[in-house]
Amino acid sequence: MSLKKIFLILILLLLCFFLMGQDVQNKKSTNILVAYFSWGNNVARISEKVDTITQASAIAPGHTGKVAQYIAEFTRGDIFEIVVEPKYSSNYSECLDQAAEQLRRKERPVLVKKVANIDRYDIIFLGFPNWWHTIPMAIHSFVEEHDLSGKTIVPFVTHGRGGLERTIRDLKAILSEDCRILEPLSTYERNVDRAKDDVERWLRELNFQR
Ligand SMILES: Cc1cc2nc3c(=O)[nH]c(=O)nc-3n(C[C@H](O)[C@H](O)[C@H](O)COP(=O)(O)O)c2cc1C
């Protein structure tokens, strides 16, 4: 075989490897979405009075946002922040009152943006804080405004001392019956900053690869 032919074959082989690599990358990054709602992404403005210890989650990315980042980094999924109107106060007790009122009135806050082309995602990690023992009303808005039928939903929740409470039960009740719902991750608010290893262990248990 001439040197020219060998060179040509080598070029072709390199091209094949390059294209195969691209395909794997694309599949990995395009069929996983990490969508999350967090107080920190939904405050009108941070008031000067904000206590950065007790109200740390009022500052983006918030607790759920941090867990979302660990997940997206590991799975190479796309991140989507669920942002709604009206915004919440950066004052904790005011935010508690606003959320309680929304829940009482079964309000659906308006999504500022929707996921473009939700069809291209097969797996949706859906994260939110426990608000008043259940899912924030923004999660109702998100689920109602996107067609999630047939998708795999992987819930992750951050919370205070209450834990998951009714969050997963209430989420399951609003998802369409043909959704496959995987084992949720529950993270206590005070453990968020050191939760990366736990998040990765949970992902491996669910058969996600880095
Ligand atoms: C409006 C509101 C209601 C909350 N209700 C609960 C609750 O019922 N149970 C609980 O364990 N934690 C509750 N928390 C605490 C949050 O779930 C917790 O701080 C969470 O990690 C916040 O996540 P974020 O920073 O992504 O918003 C509440 C927080 C807020 C702001």
The ligand as an SDF file (V2000), in Angstrom:
LIG
                    3D

 31 33  0  0  0  0  0  0  0  0999 V2000
  -41.7640   30.2750   51.7270 C   0  0  0  0  0  0  0  0  0  0  0  0
  -40.9560   29.2100   52.3970 C   0  0  0  0  0  0  0  0  0  0  0  0
  -41.5830   28.1200   52.9760 C   0  0  0  0  0  0  0  0  0  0  0  0
  -40.8210   27.0780   53.5480 C   0  0  0  0  0  0  0  0  0  0  0  0
  -41.4680   25.9880   54.0710 N   0  0  0  0  0  0  0  0  0  0  0  0
  -40.7350   24.9550   54.5460 C   0  0  0  0  0  0  0  0  0  0  0  0
  -41.3850   23.7730   55.0430 C   0  0  0  0  0  0  0  0  0  0  0  0
  -42.6110   23.6770   55.0900 O   0  0  0  0  0  0  0  0  0  0  0  0
  -40.6090   22.7510   55.4680 N   0  0  0  0  0  0  0  0  0  0  0  0
  -39.2450   22.8090   55.4350 C   0  0  0  0  0  0  0  0  0  0  0  0
  -38.5910   21.8420   55.8200 O   0  0  0  0  0  0  0  0  0  0  0  0
  -38.6050   23.9120   54.9750 N   0  0  0  0  0  0  0  0  0  0  0  0
  -39.3080   24.9720   54.5160 C   0  0  0  0  0  0  0  0  0  0  0  0
  -38.6690   26.0910   54.0400 N   0  0  0  0  0  0  0  0  0  0  0  0
  -37.1950   26.1050   53.9680 C   0  0  0  0  0  0  0  0  0  0  0  0
  -36.6980   25.8190   52.5560 C   0  0  0  0  0  0  0  0  0  0  0  0
  -37.2930   24.6460   52.0410 O   0  0  0  0  0  0  0  0  0  0  0  0
  -35.1760   25.6340   52.5050 C   0  0  0  0  0  0  0  0  0  0  0  0
  -34.5300   26.7240   53.0830 O   0  0  0  0  0  0  0  0  0  0  0  0
  -34.7030   25.4180   51.0920 C   0  0  0  0  0  0  0  0  0  0  0  0
  -33.4180   24.8550   51.1210 O   0  0  0  0  0  0  0  0  0  0  0  0
  -34.6410   26.7180   50.3070 C   0  0  0  0  0  0  0  0  0  0  0  0
  -34.1610   26.4700   49.0240 O   0  0  0  0  0  0  0  0  0  0  0  0
  -33.8450   27.6550   47.9990 P   0  0  0  0  0  0  0  0  0  0  0  0
  -32.6870   28.4190   48.5660 O   0  0  0  0  0  0  0  0  0  0  0  0
  -33.4800   26.9750   46.7330 O   0  0  0  0  0  0  0  0  0  0  0  0
  -35.0710   28.4770   47.8640 O   0  0  0  0  0  0  0  0  0  0  0  0
  -39.3990   27.1570   53.5320 C   0  0  0  0  0  0  0  0  0  0  0  0
  -38.7820   28.2960   52.9810 C   0  0  0  0  0  0  0  0  0  0  0  0
  -39.5440   29.3150   52.4400 C   0  0  0  0  0  0  0  0  0  0  0  0
  -38.8590   30.5200   51.8530 C   0  0  0  0  0  0  0  0  0  0  0  0
  1  2  1  0
  2  3  1  0
  2 30  2  0
  3  4  2  0
  4  5  1  0
  4 28  1  0
  5  6  2  0
  6  7  1  0
  6 13  1  0
  7  8  2  0
  7  9  1  0
  9 10  1  0
 10 11  2  0
 10 12  1  0
 12 13  2  0
 13 14  1  0
 14 15  1  0
 14 28  1  0
 15 16  1  0
 16 17  1  0
 16 18  1  0
 18 19  1  0
 18 20  1  0
 20 21  1  0
 20 22  1  0
 22 23  1  0
 23 24  1  0
 24 25  2  0
 24 26  1  0
 24 27  1  0
 28 29  2  0
 29 30  1  0
 30 31  1  0
M  END
$$$$
